[in-house]
């Protein structure tokens, strides 16, 4: 089942605003995963290239302003990124912070050599990354979680990134085909490793220690009340003690 989007197309060349009813652009509903009809064409043709410029999409009170600066970016991949946003972002707000902004901006940057980064309500994606990793669309899920987090200081980076990858683990729509999963525990890991290592630790804590711990940590970080003692307040143990418990029996 799909539902149509309203969009506004903004001409980057002359700054004119053109309104149109987009017949092509549509989204899967939040309860339906991305399907094969949105899979990426391996050979990009002229008909499959997304035009350079900005399009504004709105649906159910959410707005995505999407700027594509790559003249070779695949249209199907572009659509998948849109679908992922409108599928995942409302769920993240509903769970973690309903007061987060509902107006988000995406930018495809052909000159950026990383994967993606988020600043405020703007997420910038590497065009090259999606050319070479077309299934990795849950980069969107990780990055828009940063928008929901909106931590303003006092939170260690390893926890920020760990919670964002936890969100990808829980809400990602294409992790399997992308080859993305939480890593098995090994003795060389530390909870400060961030990203997937920390995310797995959080998933374990949720299952075995405190079911609301990720929500509670997120709230403390956003409210700037997080300290090293927050772990003791939530669980009765320090983060080092919790990691030791996890290391002794890390099964999820």
C-alpha positions as CSV (number, residue, x, y, z in Angstrom):
1,X,0.0,0.0,0.0
2,X,1.3,3.4,-0.9
3,X,0.2,7.0,-0.2
4,X,1.0,10.0,-2.3
5,X,3.1,12.9,-1.2
6,X,2.7,16.6,-1.8
7,X,5.8,18.2,-3.1
8,X,7.3,21.5,-4.1
9,X,10.1,21.6,-6.7
10,X,12.6,24.5,-6.1
11,X,14.8,25.4,-9.0
12,X,18.3,25.8,-7.8
13,X,19.4,27.7,-10.9
14,X,17.0,30.6,-10.7
15,X,15.5,30.3,-7.3
16,X,11.9,30.0,-8.6
17,X,9.4,28.0,-6.7
18,X,7.3,25.6,-8.8
19,X,4.4,23.7,-7.3
20,X,3.3,20.4,-8.7
21,X,1.3,17.3,-7.8
22,X,3.9,14.7,-8.0
23,X,2.5,11.6,-9.6
24,X,5.8,9.6,-9.4
25,X,6.8,10.3,-5.8
26,X,5.2,8.0,-3.3
27,X,6.0,6.3,-0.1
28,X,5.5,2.9,1.4
29,X,3.4,3.1,4.6
30,X,5.3,2.8,7.9
31,X,4.1,-0.8,8.3
32,X,5.3,-2.0,4.9
33,X,9.0,-2.5,4.3
34,X,10.8,-1.2,1.2
35,X,10.1,-3.6,-1.6
36,X,12.0,-4.9,-4.6
37,X,10.3,-2.4,-6.9
38,X,12.5,0.3,-5.2
39,X,15.7,-1.6,-5.7
40,X,18.5,0.3,-7.3
41,X,19.3,0.0,-11.0
42,X,22.9,-1.2,-11.3
43,X,23.3,0.5,-14.7
44,X,22.3,4.1,-14.4
45,X,20.6,5.4,-17.5
46,X,19.5,8.9,-18.5
47,X,15.9,8.1,-17.5
48,X,17.1,6.8,-14.1
49,X,19.1,9.9,-13.0
50,X,17.7,12.2,-10.4
51,X,17.7,15.8,-11.6
52,X,19.9,18.2,-9.6
53,X,17.9,20.5,-7.5
54,X,15.6,20.7,-4.4
55,X,12.3,19.1,-3.8
56,X,10.1,19.6,-0.7
57,X,8.0,16.6,0.3
58,X,5.3,16.7,2.9
59,X,3.3,13.9,4.5
60,X,1.3,13.6,7.7
61,X,2.7,16.7,9.2
62,X,6.3,15.9,8.3
63,X,8.4,17.8,5.8
64,X,11.5,16.7,4.0
65,X,13.5,19.2,1.9
66,X,15.7,17.1,-0.3
67,X,18.6,18.7,-2.3
68,X,20.4,16.6,-4.8
69,X,23.7,18.0,-6.0
70,X,24.8,14.9,-7.9
71,X,23.8,14.7,-11.6
72,X,24.5,11.0,-11.7
73,X,22.4,10.0,-8.6
74,X,20.0,7.1,-9.2
75,X,16.3,8.0,-9.1
76,X,15.4,4.7,-7.4
77,X,18.0,5.2,-4.7
78,X,16.8,8.8,-4.1
79,X,13.2,7.4,-3.7
80,X,14.4,4.8,-1.2
81,X,16.0,7.5,0.9
82,X,12.7,9.4,0.9
83,X,10.8,6.3,1.8
84,X,13.1,5.5,4.7
85,X,12.8,8.9,6.2
86,X,9.0,8.9,6.1
87,X,8.8,5.3,7.4
88,X,11.3,5.6,10.2
89,X,11.4,9.2,11.4
90,X,7.9,9.3,12.9
91,X,8.6,6.1,14.8
92,X,11.8,7.6,16.3
93,X,9.9,10.7,17.4
94,X,7.1,8.5,18.9
95,X,9.6,6.5,21.0
96,X,12.3,8.9,21.9
97,X,11.1,12.5,21.7
98,X,7.8,13.7,20.3
99,X,9.0,17.3,20.5
100,X,11.7,16.9,17.8
101,X,11.4,18.9,14.7
102,X,9.2,17.6,11.9
103,X,11.0,19.6,9.3
104,X,14.2,17.9,8.1
105,X,16.7,18.6,5.2
106,X,18.7,16.1,3.2
107,X,21.6,17.0,0.9
108,X,23.3,14.7,-1.5
109,X,26.9,15.9,-1.8
110,X,29.2,14.6,-4.6
111,X,32.2,16.1,-3.0
112,X,31.8,14.7,0.5
113,X,34.2,11.8,1.1
114,X,32.7,10.4,4.3
115,X,29.4,8.5,4.6
116,X,27.0,11.0,6.2
117,X,26.9,13.7,8.9
118,X,24.1,15.6,10.6
119,X,24.1,19.2,11.9
120,X,21.0,20.5,13.4
121,X,18.1,19.5,11.2
122,X,20.3,18.9,8.1
123,X,21.8,15.5,7.1
124,X,24.4,15.5,4.3
125,X,25.0,12.2,2.5
126,X,28.0,11.1,0.3
127,X,26.9,10.5,-3.2
128,X,29.8,8.2,-3.7
129,X,28.8,6.1,-0.7
130,X,25.4,5.3,-2.2
131,X,26.8,4.7,-5.6
132,X,29.0,1.9,-4.1
133,X,26.7,0.8,-1.3
134,X,23.2,1.2,-2.7
135,X,21.6,-1.1,-0.1
136,X,22.9,0.9,2.9
137,X,19.8,3.1,3.1
138,X,19.6,2.8,6.9
139,X,22.4,5.4,7.0
140,X,19.2,7.5,7.0
141,X,17.9,5.8,10.1
142,X,21.1,6.4,12.0
143,X,21.5,10.0,10.9
144,X,17.9,11.1,11.6
145,X,18.2,9.7,15.1
146,X,20.8,12.4,15.6
147,X,18.1,14.9,14.8
148,X,15.8,13.4,17.4
149,X,18.6,13.3,19.9
150,X,19.6,16.9,19.5
151,X,22.1,16.7,22.4
152,X,23.5,20.1,23.2
153,X,26.5,19.1,25.3
154,X,27.7,16.9,28.1
155,X,27.1,13.6,26.3
156,X,30.1,11.4,25.4
157,X,30.4,10.8,21.7
158,X,30.5,7.0,22.2
159,X,27.0,7.0,23.8
160,X,25.6,9.4,21.2
161,X,26.7,7.2,18.3
162,X,25.8,4.0,20.2
163,X,22.2,5.2,20.7
164,X,22.0,6.1,17.0
165,X,23.1,2.7,15.9
166,X,20.7,1.1,18.5
167,X,18.0,3.0,16.7
168,X,19.2,1.6,13.4
169,X,19.2,-1.9,14.9
170,X,15.6,-1.5,16.1
171,X,14.0,0.5,13.3
172,X,16.2,-0.1,10.2
173,X,14.2,-1.2,7.1
174,X,17.1,-2.7,5.1
175,X,19.8,-3.8,7.5
176,X,19.9,-7.4,6.2
177,X,20.5,-6.7,2.5
178,X,23.0,-4.0,3.5
179,X,25.0,-6.6,5.4
180,X,24.6,-4.5,8.6
181,X,24.2,-6.2,12.0
182,X,25.4,-5.9,15.6
183,X,28.8,-7.6,16.1
184,X,29.3,-10.5,18.4
185,X,31.0,-9.7,21.7
186,X,34.7,-10.2,21.9
187,X,37.3,-9.5,24.6
188,X,38.9,-6.7,22.7
189,X,35.8,-4.5,22.8
190,X,35.0,-1.7,25.1
191,X,31.7,0.1,25.7
192,X,33.4,3.3,24.6
193,X,34.0,1.8,21.1
194,X,30.7,3.5,20.0
195,X,28.5,2.7,17.1
196,X,27.5,-1.0,16.8
197,X,29.6,-2.2,19.8
198,X,27.9,0.2,22.1
199,X,24.5,-0.4,20.4
200,X,24.7,-4.1,21.2
201,X,25.6,-3.4,24.8
202,X,22.5,-1.1,25.0
203,X,20.3,-3.9,23.5
204,X,21.7,-6.3,26.1
205,X,21.0,-3.9,28.9
206,X,17.4,-3.4,27.6
207,X,16.8,-7.2,27.7
208,X,18.6,-8.1,30.9
209,X,18.8,-5.1,33.2
210,X,16.3,-2.3,32.5
211,X,13.8,-2.3,29.7
212,X,13.6,1.5,29.5
213,X,17.3,2.2,29.7
214,X,17.8,3.5,26.2
215,X,14.9,5.9,26.5
216,X,16.1,6.9,29.9
217,X,19.7,7.6,28.8
218,X,18.4,9.5,25.7
219,X,16.2,11.7,27.9
220,X,19.1,12.4,30.3
221,X,21.4,13.3,27.4
222,X,18.9,15.6,25.8
223,X,18.1,17.3,29.1
224,X,21.8,17.7,29.9
225,X,21.5,15.7,33.1
226,X,23.6,12.8,32.0
227,X,26.7,12.1,34.1
228,X,28.8,9.0,34.7
229,X,26.6,8.4,37.8
230,X,23.4,8.1,35.6
231,X,24.1,4.4,35.1
232,X,24.1,3.9,38.9
233,X,20.9,5.9,39.2
234,X,19.2,3.8,36.5
235,X,20.5,0.3,37.3
236,X,22.3,0.4,40.7
237,X,25.6,-0.4,39.0
238,X,28.3,1.6,37.3
239,X,28.8,1.3,33.5
240,X,32.0,-0.6,34.1
241,X,30.2,-3.1,36.3
242,X,27.4,-3.4,33.7
243,X,30.0,-4.0,31.0
244,X,31.6,-6.7,33.1
245,X,28.2,-8.4,33.6
246,X,27.6,-8.2,29.8
247,X,31.0,-9.6,29.0
248,X,30.4,-12.7,31.2
249,X,27.1,-13.5,29.5
250,X,26.7,-11.4,26.3
251,X,23.9,-13.4,24.6
252,X,21.0,-11.3,23.3
